[in-house]
């Protein structure tokens, strides 16, 4: 499994206010999207997340988002090293994702940009 990049996850109360700050810091324009009740924006290396308390409590446990070529390949590699797949693979608006707990207890999201056939 090749990791293509990482995004630093930042949970915020006010996504609109945060986007302006991170656009200014990075010089990048935000790409907005949503997954269920959670609104998100990718701004340079940052992934800003905002939503209701329940989903945000779960999202705050995820250390980082890792871009990979293929989430299925990542799942196989993760299982082979003893990781637990907590969610996914799941189609999203931009590809597919899964959430895994590594043997050391840290939790990561893995994403790809593969078409989901939806």
C-alpha positions as CSV (number, residue, x, y, z in Angstrom):
1,X,0.0,0.0,0.0
2,X,1.4,3.4,-1.0
3,X,0.4,6.5,1.0
4,X,0.0,9.3,-1.5
5,X,-0.5,12.1,1.0
6,X,-2.0,13.1,4.4
7,X,-4.5,15.7,5.6
8,X,-4.4,17.2,9.0
9,X,-7.9,16.9,10.5
10,X,-9.2,20.0,12.3
11,X,-12.6,19.9,14.0
12,X,-14.2,23.4,14.1
13,X,-17.4,24.9,15.5
14,X,-17.9,27.4,12.7
15,X,-16.8,26.0,9.3
16,X,-17.4,29.3,7.4
17,X,-15.2,31.3,9.8
18,X,-12.5,28.6,9.8
19,X,-12.3,28.4,6.0
20,X,-11.3,32.0,5.7
21,X,-8.5,31.5,8.2
22,X,-7.1,28.4,6.5
23,X,-7.4,29.8,3.0
24,X,-5.4,32.8,4.1
25,X,-2.8,30.6,5.8
26,X,-2.3,28.2,2.9
27,X,-3.1,30.4,-0.1
28,X,-5.4,27.6,-1.3
29,X,-9.1,27.7,-2.1
30,X,-11.4,25.5,0.0
31,X,-13.2,22.5,-1.6
32,X,-16.4,21.9,0.3
33,X,-18.3,18.7,0.7
34,X,-20.5,16.9,3.1
35,X,-20.8,13.3,4.5
36,X,-24.1,12.8,6.2
37,X,-24.6,15.5,8.9
38,X,-20.9,16.6,8.8
39,X,-19.8,19.5,6.6
40,X,-16.2,19.5,5.5
41,X,-13.7,21.6,3.6
42,X,-10.3,20.6,2.2
43,X,-7.9,23.6,2.3
44,X,-4.4,22.8,1.3
45,X,-3.1,20.1,3.7
46,X,-6.0,20.7,6.2
47,X,-9.4,18.9,6.4
48,X,-11.8,21.1,8.3
49,X,-14.8,19.2,9.9
50,X,-17.9,20.6,11.5
51,X,-21.2,19.0,12.6
52,X,-23.4,17.9,15.4
53,X,-21.9,16.7,18.7
54,X,-22.4,12.9,18.2
55,X,-20.7,12.5,14.8
56,X,-18.0,15.0,15.8
57,X,-17.2,13.0,19.0
58,X,-16.3,10.1,16.7
59,X,-14.4,12.2,14.2
60,X,-12.2,13.7,16.9
61,X,-10.8,10.2,17.5
62,X,-9.3,10.0,14.0
63,X,-5.7,11.1,14.0
64,X,-5.3,11.9,10.2
65,X,-6.7,11.2,6.8
66,X,-4.3,9.2,4.5
67,X,-4.8,9.2,0.7
68,X,-4.1,5.9,-1.0
69,X,-4.6,4.5,-4.5
70,X,-7.0,1.9,-3.5
71,X,-9.0,1.5,-0.3
72,X,-9.5,-2.2,-0.8
73,X,-5.7,-2.7,-1.0
74,X,-5.3,-0.6,2.1
75,X,-7.9,-2.7,3.9
76,X,-6.1,-5.9,3.0
77,X,-2.7,-4.5,4.2
78,X,-4.2,-3.2,7.4
79,X,-5.9,-6.5,8.2
80,X,-2.6,-8.3,7.5
81,X,-0.8,-6.2,10.1
82,X,-3.6,-6.7,12.7
83,X,-5.5,-3.5,12.3
84,X,-9.3,-3.5,12.9
85,X,-11.5,-2.0,10.2
86,X,-14.0,0.1,12.1
87,X,-16.0,1.4,9.1
88,X,-16.0,1.0,5.3
89,X,-15.0,0.8,2.7
90,X,-17.8,3.3,2.0
91,X,-18.6,5.4,-1.1
92,X,-18.3,9.1,-0.6
93,X,-18.8,12.2,-2.7
94,X,-15.2,12.1,-3.8
95,X,-14.3,8.4,-3.8
96,X,-14.2,5.8,-1.0
97,X,-13.0,5.7,2.5
98,X,-12.5,3.4,5.5
99,X,-11.6,4.0,9.1
100,X,-9.2,1.6,10.8
101,X,-7.7,1.2,14.3
102,X,-4.0,0.3,14.1
103,X,-2.7,-2.3,16.6
104,X,-1.2,0.5,18.7
105,X,-4.7,2.0,19.1
106,X,-4.4,5.0,16.8
107,X,-7.3,5.5,14.4
108,X,-6.9,6.7,10.8
109,X,-9.1,7.4,7.8
110,X,-8.0,6.0,4.5
111,X,-9.4,7.5,1.3
112,X,-9.1,7.0,-2.5
113,X,-10.5,8.8,-5.5
114,X,-11.8,5.7,-7.2
115,X,-15.2,5.9,-8.9
116,X,-17.9,4.2,-6.8
117,X,-20.4,3.5,-9.6
118,X,-23.1,5.5,-8.0
